[in-house]
Amino acid sequence: MKLVEVPDQTGKVVVITGYRGLAYHSALALAKANAEIILLARNVDKAKENAEKLKEESNNQKISVEYLDLNKLDTVRTFAKSYIESKRPIHVLMNNAGIMALKDRKVTEDGNEFQFQTNYLGHFLLTHLLLPVLKQSAPARIVCLSSIAHIPACIHMKDLNLEKKYNPWRSYCQSKLACLLFAKEMSRRLVGTNITINAVHPGVVDTPLWNEIISYFPFGRKIYPIFRKIVMITPEQGAQTQIYVASSKECETATGNYYAGARKWFSINPLSYYKKLHKELYEKSLEMVGLEQGIEPETSQSQKKND
């Protein structure tokens, strides 16, 4: 995949969840274009090591690390409160971090299934808590990491935490569909704010997320190198779509869209167009993360939107 040409990002502040893989290469490209980068990470020490590498590679010293654990919603609240008090802007919020296909069902201390909270609910809460900053910093962009895995997924509204029928891939696919529906629903609720929100599929990327998955299969570690060579792309290649959506002039006003291969695509999952479900998931998610009120759709102003 051809690398995206990033316009000058001088004066832009970019907040990214994660510090390796897609997060690392997104940060690198944007830092090279003079953006200030803030990495949000659970493992602060390792994230700081990567931040130092990023500073050297990008020749940009404006790269820092803050603690945030998406599996602990209190840390999301603590970070957001601290950031708001700092009065710093955010021009791009990249909801990047995630986990994939945990073999056994695990529950966070907040009572939610691990994948659903890490990939979706944690970012849902983070986005809402940082909206005052994004509004003040507008024009601003929110990028949500979805996946092609959303295509076979369903939203199990009566059992979002999959207590009855947990399956590693059912959970992962649901979480990635939820990310896409969140972008769709929020795009309608953010009309008139000069904040865009889009979802992206990075591709089948060779990242550490596969380490556990290949152990599920008897010959996984033998087959993986072949699968890796034929099917996978590098983290740098995989990051290009989210870099494109976060920085390109073409995506300046585009919102509520799904991107793959650094271009706009359409989802073939019919639930992507079922607005009633989007609204139901949104309202249930507010309840699950403890938010009393969400964002009401704006009707008095218009914003250019590509559906």
N, C-alpha and C positions, 0 to 999 in steps of 0.2 A: 504494500500500500504506500502511495506517495505521501510524504510528510506534509502536514498542513503548514502553510505560510501564516505565521501569527503576526497580526498588526501590532504596532507599538502599544504596549500596555502601561506606559509610564503613568503613575498616579493611581493605578488600579490595585485594589486589595482583593486577593483571591483566598478563600478559605476552602480547604480540601480535607475531607475525612479519609484517613489512611496515610501511609508514608512509603509504601513499597509498590512494586508492580505498576499498575495503571496510575496510581496517585503520584508515584515518583516521576514518571515520564510526563504526566500532565504538568506537574510543578516545574519540571525542568524546562519544558517548552515555553511556559508562561513567564518563568523567571528570566529566561534568555531575552524575552521581549520587554523586560524591565518591570514586570508586575511584582508587588510585594506578596509573598506566599506565607500562609499560616497553615501548618499541618496539624490536624487534630488526631491524636493517637492514644491508644491504650498503653502501649509500651513506649514510654517517653524516651528512655535511654536509647533504644534502637532507632527511634524516629530522629533523635538529635544527631546520631551518627550519619543517617541519610541526609539530614539537613546540611551537615558540613560538606558532604560530597556534592550536594546540589549547589552550594555556594561556590565551590571550586569549579564545577563544570559550567555553571551559568555566568560566572563572574558577577554575581549579584549577592550582596550580603543581606538583603532584606528577606530572609527566610527564617521563620521561627516555628516552634513547636508548642502546642498547648495540650494539656491532658483532657481526654474525653473517651469514655467507654460506652459505646452504643448499647451494650448489654446492661448498663446501669443508668437508668433514666435520671437519677439524681445528679450524675456527673454532667449530663446534658444540660440540666437546669442550672447547675453551678457555673459551667462555662458560659452559657448564654447571659446569665446575670452579670458576670464579670466583664464580658465583652461589651455589653451595653453600657456599663459604667465607665469603660475605658474611652467611650465616645469615638472610637475608631470606625471608619466606614467598612462596608463590604460591597464590592461590585460584582463578585461572582461567588456563589456558594455551590461547591461541587460535592454532591452527596454520593461519594465514591465507594467507601469501605463496605465490605461484605464478607459473608462466609457461604460455603456451598455444600449442600447435600451431606449434612452430618448423619452418620449411620444410625446413631441412637438418638431418640428424642430427649432434648434437654430443655430445662425451663430456667429462665432468668430469675433474679431475685425480685423482679417486678411481676412475676407470674406468667410471663409470655413465652411461647416457644422461641428458642434461640434464633433460628434463621429469620423468623417473621419480625422479631424485634431488631436484630442487627441490620438486616437489609432494608427494612421498611419503617417500622414504628419509631426507631431511634431517630431516623432522618426526618420523619414526619414531625416529631416534636421539635427537633433542632430547627427545622425550617420555620415553624410557627413562632418559636421564641425569638428568632433573629429577624423576623419580618419588620419590626420597627426600624432596625438598622438598615435593612435593604431598602425600605421606603425612603429613608433619609438620604441614602446613597444613590438613588435611582438616577439614570438608568442602571438596572441591575439584572443579573441573570442567575437562574437556579438550574443546575444540571443534575438530573436523577439517573443513576445507573440502573437500567433495566437489563433485559437480556432477550435473546431469541427464545430462551426457555419459557417466556411468558405465553408462547403460542398455544401449547397444549394445556395450559393451566386453567383452573377454576378458582373462584373466590368462595371459600366455604364459610358463608356468612354465619351459619349456626355453629361453626366449629373452627374459627380462624386459627386457634392454637393447635389444631389437629390432635386433640386428646383421644379421639375415637379411632381415627385411621391415619396414624403417622406413617409417612414414607419419606425418605430423604429427598427424593426428587419432587414429590408432591409439594413438600414444604418449600423447597427452593423455587420451584416454578410459580407457586402462589405468591411468594414474596416479590418476585420480579414482575409479575402481572400487577400486583398492588402498587409498585413504584410507577408503572406506566399510567395506571388509573389515577394515581395521585397527581401526576403531572397534568393529565387531562382536566381533572376537577379543579385543581388550583388555578389553571390558566383561565378558567371562567370566573373564578372568584377574585382574581387579581387584575381584571380588566380595569383600566384607568389608573393603575399605580405605576406604570412604566417599569414593571418587573416582569420578565419573561420566565417561563419554566418549561423545560423540554426533557424528554427521556431518550436515552441512547442505548444501543447494543454495541459493545466494543468488539465483538467477534469471539471466536473460540481461542482464548488467550492462554499462553503458557505461563501460568502464575503458580505460586505455592498453594493455591486453593485446591489443586489437583492431587496434592500429596496424600491426603486421606482417602480420596475417592479411589485411587488406583489400588489401594490396599484391600478394597472390598472384593476384588476379583482374584481368583487363584493364580492367574498368570498376568496380573495387572502390571507388575513392574517390568515384565519382559515385553509386553505388548505396547506399553506406554511410549517408548522411544520411536516406534513406527508411527503410532497415532500422532505423536508430537511433530514428526517430520512432515507427514502428509496433510494433516488437518489444521494444526495450530499456527497462530501468528505470535510475534513477539509482543511483550508488554508495550514497547514503544509504538509498534504498529496499532495495537489495540487502543491506545490512548488517543489516537488521532481524531476519532469522532467526538469525544468529549472536549478535546482542545478546540475543535472546529466550532462546536456549539457555544463554547464559553467565550470565544474571541472573535469569530468572523463577522464581517460587516453583513453578510448574507443572513445571519441569525440575529441581527440586532433587535428586530421587532417580532421575529417569529416566535410563536408560543403554542403550547399544547400539542407539540409534534413528537414524532418518533423518528430517530435518526440511526443509521447504520452505514458503515463505510464512508463516513464524512459526507453523507447526503441524506436528504429527507426520504423516508420510506413510509409505508402504511402497514398497519398490523392486520394480520389475517385472522386474529382471534376476535370473534364477534363481540365479546364482552368489552373490547376496547371502545366500542361505540354505544354501549348501553348506559346512558347517562343516569338512569335511576340507580343502577348498581354503584356507579361512581360516587353518587351522593350518599348512599347507604354506607358504603365503606368509609367514606370521609367522616361521617357522623359517629360511626362505631369506633373509628380510630381516635377521635377526640376523647371519647370515653375511656379507651384503653390506656391512653397516656396521661389522663387526668387533667385535660383542658376543659374548662367549663364552656368556653365559647370559641368558635372558629372564625373564619373570614366569610363574611356575607358577600355574595356576588354584587359587583358594582353594575348599575344600570344607567347611570347618568352620564358616563363618559365612554368613549370608544377607544379601542386600541387595535392596531393592525394585527390580525390573527390569521395564520395559515392553518386551516384544518386539514 
